[in-house]
Amino acid sequence: MNEEEFTTNIKIIRQQIEALHGHISSPTQEQVNQIIEVLTTSLADLQLFQEQRQASLELMEIIQEELLQQNEYLATERQHYYDLYQFAPDAYLLTTPQGIIQKANRAAAELFNVPQEFLVSKPLANFVVEAERSAFRTKLNRLPSIDFIEEWKTVMCPRSGQPFEASLMGTPVRDFKKSSVSLQITIRNITTYKQQNLQPQYANFQLAEANVEIPRSLDGLQVLFVDDETDAREFITVVLEQHGICVTAVSTVAQAIRELEQSRPDVIISDIRMPDEDGYVLIQKVKAIEAEKGWQIPTAALTAYLAEDRAKAIKAGFQSHLHKLAEPTELVAMVAQLAKRS
């Protein structure tokens, strides 16, 4: 019996007693017995109700204690993750889908030389050098539609500081309707790293010894290389030209197609992930040109991402696939093999 049913029974008993007082001056024994029976039943129901209520109160106390413990655990975990977020070595930002900063950790404030509270409500694009802003906004506009972590590089500039090359990772945050409500973006200054690890390779590059056979001469071999990163174009050009290979390096798919309209290279090498049109778009356009002109140009996919799917690249039409961290000798050997110079 719930509280409402119990209250209703009490009202019925009260009404019966009032009726007896109003119409019966001397109630019979049978009427008295009926009243006693109703009272007895109601008292039993009252006892049962009280027992159920006491059990409910005890259960509520147990649940309340568990909730308190859970709240303490969640508060501790929240503080733990907040500390990890605040004191993370890399800049961490939460922005709107349009790139307006909503939250920023201490590393972000130090990176951009701006107090944390003043970063909020600022467009992240404000810290990208003007020449890179258009490509940066294109990348941001793409983020809400993806379901993976996007990685890219750009040049950023802190307030009252010198520009630096930055490596970014971004991914959308979605609500229960799968709609993108914000963006998580991590930023790392890689200028020092590149100065320490890459520049010496450009200045005094020597091919490392490896168990890869390279032809003695690749003189005159024509390679078209497509990559949106300047450093990558310079580095690959140095590697290939040391073996007499002539390299035409371009930064976009559109530029590559213009080159193909003027001449036919022996090999095409293309980065996979590029803004606007990527390597997969390029291979489709190359196949169309081959079909039109009766060409067959060996193509290789080059990527900086370990998670890049080799099978996907080969299925798209590339004959070979190589990671940018591979030994330079492997790159040269791949080009020689594609050009049938091995």
N, C-alpha and C positions, 0 to 999 in steps of 0.2 A: 504494500500500500504506500502510495506516495503522499506528500503533504496535502495536496489538493483533495485527494479522496478522503483523507482523514478529516479535514475541515468540513467536507460535505456531510460525513456521518455525524459529526458533532451537531451540525445544524439540524439534521433530521431528528436526532434525539431531543434537542431543545424544543423543536416544534411539537413532537409527540407529548412531551411533558406539559407544555403550555396548553395543548388540546385537552389533555386529561383534567388539568386544573379548571379549565373553562366550562367543560360539559359534564364532568363526572364529579359529584360531591363526595361520593363514597365509592372508590374504585373497587371492583371485585377482585378476588384473589387471582383470577385468570389474567385480568388486566395488569395487576402488579407483577405477575410472573413474566408477562410479555415485556414489560419495561425492564425488569431485571435482566432478562435474556438479551435485550438489545444493548443494555449497558455493559453486560459481561463481554459480549462480542466486540463492542467498541473498545473496551479496555484492553482486550487481547490484541486487537488491531493496533492500538496505541503502543502496547509493549513491543510488538513486532516492528512498528515504524521507528520507535526509539532505537531498537537494536540495529536496524538497517542504517539509520542515520549515524549511529556511533561508528559502525563499520566504514561508512563512507568518509567520515571525518578522519579515521585512522588511515584510510587509503590516501586521502588528500594530503595528509601530513607526510606520508611516504613519498608521494609524487612531488610535493613541494621540496622536500629534502633533496631528491634526485635532481630537480630543476636547479636548485641552488648550487649543487656540486657541478652540474653541467655548465652553468653560467660561469662559475669560477674557472673551470677548465677552458671554456671558450675565451674568457678574458685573458687568461695566461697565454693561450695560443695566439690570440690577436696581438698581444704585446710582443710576443716572440717574432711574428711575421712583420709587425710594424718596425721592430728594431732591424730585422734583416733588410727591409725595404729602405729604411732611413740611412743605414750605414753600409749599404752595398757599395762596392768599389766603382761600379758603372752607374752612369746616369739613368734613372728610371723615371718615365713620365706616363701619366694617364691623360689622354686628350679626348676631345670630342671627335666624331668621325670627320670633322672638318679640320682637325689639327689644332684646336684651341686647348691650351694646357689647363687641365683641371687639378692635377696633383703632380708634385715633383719632389724627389728626395734630395738629400744634402749634396750628393755627388753632382746632380744636375745643376744645383745652385753654384757649386764651385766651377763646373765646366763652363757655364755661361757667364760667370762673374756677376750674378744677380741674386739677391736674397730670395729664399724660397717663396715667401708670401707674395713677392712682386712678379714671380714667374706665372702665377695663376692668372688666367684670362688672357694671356699673351699668345698670339699665333706662333707655333713652333717654327714656321717658315721665316719668321723675323730673324732667326739665328742662322739661317742658311745664306751663303753669299748670293748676291743678286743673280749672278750668271747661272746658278744651279737651281734657282727657286722654281722655275717652270717644271723642270723634271721632277723636283721634289714634290710639288703639288700633284703631279700626275701619279706619282707613287702613292701618296696619301689617299687620293681618290680611289685607288685600286684596292687598298687594304680592306675596306669593309666587305668586299665581295669574295675574299679568299677564306680558306679554311686551314691555313698552315702559317708557319712563321716565315715572313718575307725578310730577306736579308739584302741590304744594298749599301752603297757607299756614296757619300757626298762631301762637300766642303762646307764647314760651318764656321761661324765667327762669334766669339763671345763679345759681351759689351766691353768696350775699351781694351780689346785684345787683338791678337793676331789670328788669322784664319787657320784652321787645322782640318786635316782629313778625318772624317768620322765614319765609323762602321755602325750601321743601324740594324736593329731587328724589330719588326713590328707585327702585331697580330690583333685581330678584332676581339672585342668582348661582346658577347651576345646575351640577350634576355631570354626568357622562357619561350618567346615566340620566334626565336632564332634571328631576331633583328639585331643589327650592330648598333650598340649604344655608346661605345667608346673604343679607343685604341690604346693598347699597351705598347710602349716604344722604349727600347733600351739603346743607349748611345755610348760609344766608346771612342776616345781619341786614339787613333792608330798612327799618328804622325811619328812619334818617337820609335814605335815598333818598326815602322817601315824604314826609317833612317838607319836603325841599327842592323836590320836584317836583309833589307832589299837593296838599298843604294849601293853597298859594296859590290853586290852582284852585277849591277849595271856598270860600275866603273872598272872592275877588274874581273870580268866574268871569264871563267875557264870551265869547259865541259868536264864534269866529274867522270871518273872512270866507272864504267858499268858494264855488265855482261850483255851489251846490246851491240850488234854489228851495224856499223854505219858506213855507207859507201865512201870511198876516198874523195869523190868529187860530186857535188850536186850543183855545179855551176850552171847558171842560166835557168834553173827551175823557178817557175812563177807561182807564187802563193798569194792568195787573197785572204787577209785575216780581218775578221770583224769582231770588235769588242768595244764596249762603251767606256771602259776604263783606260785612261791615258797610260798609267804605269804598266798595265798588262800589254798594251800595244808596243810600248817601247821595249819591254823585256823580251817578248816573243820575237820581235824584229831582230834584236841583238843576237839571240840564240840562233836563229835561222840564217842570218846574213854571215855568221862566222863560217858557215859551210857553203858559201857561194850562192845561197838561195836569194832570189829577188822577192822582196815582200812589199805588197801594197796593203797598208793598214788603214782601215776606216772605222768609224765609230757607230754607224747606224746601218740598218738594213737597206734604207733608201740609197745611201751612198754606195753600198755594195752592188746593188742592182744597176746603178749608173755605170760602175766600173765594168760590169759584165756586158753591158750594152756596147762598150768600146773595145773590150778585149776578152780573150778566154784564158783564164789561169790554168795551171796544171793541177792545182789543189786548192780547195777552199777550206779554211778553218774558221769556225764561228763559236763565240761564247753562246751559251744557251740562254741565260737570264739577262735580258737587257730591257730597259724601259721602252714603252710604246710597242715596238715590234721586236719579238725575241728570236732566238735561233730556230724555233719551229716554224715561225712565219717565213724566215729566210729560206729554209730548205724547201718549203712549198713553192716559193717563187723561183728558186733555182730549178726545180723539177719542171716547172712550166716553161722556163727558158730552154731547158734541155730538149723538151718535147718539140718546141717550136723550131729550134736550130739544129736538131739532130746531134746535140753534144752529149757527152757523158763525163762529168767532172767529179772526181773523187772528193768527198766532203768528210770533214771530221768535226765532232762536237767537242768543245773544250769548256770545262766548267770549274768553278771554284767551290762548289758545294758537294760535300761528301755524300749527301743524301740523293743527289741527282740520279735518276734512273737510267742506267746504261741501255737497258732493253727498250725503254721508251724512245731514246734517241735513235737507236738502230731501226726500230719500227717506223719512225718518222721519215727515214730516208738517209740518215748519215751512215757512212761506211765504217767509221771508227769513232771511238769515244775515249777521251783522256782527261784526267784531272790536272788542274794547274799546278798541283804540288808534286806531280811526277818529275822524275829526273829529266833535265834538258836532253840527254841522249835519247830518252824514250820518245820525246817530241820529234826530234830530228829523224829517228828511225821510222816513226809512224808516217811522217811526210814522205820519206823515201819509198816506203812500202806502198803508200797510196799512189805515188807517181810511177811505181814499177821501176824504181832505180836501185833496188836492193839486190 
